[in-house]
Amino acid sequence: MDAEPKIPMKSPCKVGLIEDKRYAWCKCGRSSRQPWCDRSHAGSGLGPMVFRARRTADTKLCGCKKTKHPPYCDGSHRDILNSSG
């Protein structure tokens, strides 16, 4: 069981959300459909985060899986970019 997510991208994913629609954000980083879950998490110990959009809008979802406010980007990818030299 791998409880640490993979880092699939070092930038946020800009997506259009529809108010009240349910979404499954990938928490494990293994999905080939980032930022959405494709069920690649099997055995990782990290299932998707299911959420409902609060409003219809374009927004940025976390692509690095390090955000402190999942599923939304909080800029944590900048730390990864700065530390990767």
Secondary structure as UniProt FT lines:
FT   STRAND          13..17
FT   TURN            19..20
FT   STRAND          22..25
FT   TURN            32..35
FT   TURN            40..44
FT   STRAND          49..52
FT   STRAND          57..61
FT   TURN            70..71
FT   HELIX           77..83
//
